[in-house]
Amino acid sequence: MSTPIAFLKGHGTENDFVIVPDADNTIELSPAAVAALCDRRAGIGGDGLLHVVRSAAHPDARHLAAEAEWFMDYRNADGSIVEMCGNGVRVFARYLQRAGLVGEGDLAVATRGGVKRVHIAKPATPGGPDGDVTVAMGKAVLPEGDVAVSVADRHWPARNVNMGNPHAVAFVSDLAHAGDLYSPPPFTPATAYPDGVNVEFVVDRAPRHVAMRVHERGVGETRSCGTGACAVAVAAARRDGLDPAETGTPVTYTVDVLGGSLVITERPDGEIEMTGAAVIVAEGEIDPEWLASVTN
Ligand SMILES: N[C@@H](CCC[C@H](N)C(=O)O)C(=O)O
C-alpha cells in the first residue's frame, strides 16, 4: 500500500480548488492526474488545483525563493499550466495560514506571474469568521487592437486586458445573452489569442459596480475569476473615462460574480488590489492507487 496523499478543498467567491500540500515537490501531478482530481463526478472536483510547494524546491520558482518561501504551482481543471490565478492566490494564502505556515498580515507568494503580495485580514471580531484576503495583482496591460467575441448570433466588441493571463471583456445588456457557456466563446481576429483566452461578459449594476459571468480558459464557466474581475474593473474604468494614472486618484469597482463579490482598486501607479473571501471547506486523503490508475 502506498501512502495516501493529503488534500484540502477551498474556494474564493466559489472559484473552487483542490489544494495539494507538497512542500518538497515530491508528488508527480501530470495533466491527467490534475484533470482527474478536478473532475466533479469521478474526482474531488474543482476549477483548478493549487500545488503548494516551497519555491526553493520547484524549478519554475527557485529564482523567487529569496522573495517568497511558497510557490503556487497553479493548474487549470483540464491540467494545463497557466500564468496566474487571482482567487487561487487568496485561497493559497488561506491554506498557509490555516496550516500554521504563516500568520495573519502580509506575506509574499511566488507564482508563474511573479511574486504577489498578499494581506490576510484579522477576523472583524476575535474568534469570528475569517477576515478577507487581499492580493496585489500587479498592473493591467491593455494591448491595442480590436477584438470581438460572440455567442450564437450575438457579437460584441471586447477589451483586450492582460492580467498576467489573457482576458477579453465584453459589455453586454443582459448576462443571459452569454448563454450556457458550455464551450469557449469564439473570438475574432482568430489570431488574437494564440494560447486561448478567458472571456468576461459584463453588465452595469450602479456607478462603479458591475456584474460579470466568465468562461475560463481550460475550465469552462466558473462562479468567479479573480484575474477576470480585475480585467473587468480596468475595462469598466477606461470605458467610464477613469484612469488613476491621469487623475492621481485610486479607482474602486465592486465586481459581482456568481459566487459573491470582489472589490478591485486600481492605484495611480497602476497596481491593482483585489479583496474578497477565501475559505477552506474540507480536508482529506487521496487514494494513491486510484490516482495512479487514472494517471496511467
Ligand atoms: N480562476 C482564476 C484564473 C485561472 C486561470 C485561467 N483559467 C487561465 O487559463 O488564464 C482567477 O481567479 O484568476
The ligand as an SDF file (V2000), in Angstrom:
LIG
                    3D

 13 12  0  0  0  0  0  0  0  0999 V2000
   -9.7290   31.4970  -11.7590 N   0  0  0  0  0  0  0  0  0  0  0  0
   -8.5570   32.2160  -11.9710 C   0  0  0  0  0  0  0  0  0  0  0  0
   -7.9480   32.2150  -13.3250 C   0  0  0  0  0  0  0  0  0  0  0  0
   -7.3680   30.8420  -13.6410 C   0  0  0  0  0  0  0  0  0  0  0  0
   -6.5590   30.8100  -14.9120 C   0  0  0  0  0  0  0  0  0  0  0  0
   -7.3760   30.9370  -16.1540 C   0  0  0  0  0  0  0  0  0  0  0  0
   -8.3420   29.9030  -16.3190 N   0  0  0  0  0  0  0  0  0  0  0  0
   -6.4280   30.9790  -17.3610 C   0  0  0  0  0  0  0  0  0  0  0  0
   -6.3150   29.9770  -18.0860 O   0  0  0  0  0  0  0  0  0  0  0  0
   -5.7980   32.0260  -17.5750 O   0  0  0  0  0  0  0  0  0  0  0  0
   -8.5120   33.5560  -11.2690 C   0  0  0  0  0  0  0  0  0  0  0  0
   -9.1350   33.6670  -10.2040 O   0  0  0  0  0  0  0  0  0  0  0  0
   -7.8130   34.4620  -11.7170 O   0  0  0  0  0  0  0  0  0  0  0  0
  1  2  1  0
  2  3  1  0
  2 11  1  0
  3  4  1  0
  4  5  1  0
  5  6  1  0
  6  7  1  0
  6  8  1  0
  8  9  2  0
  8 10  1  0
 11 12  2  0
 11 13  1  0
M  END
$$$$
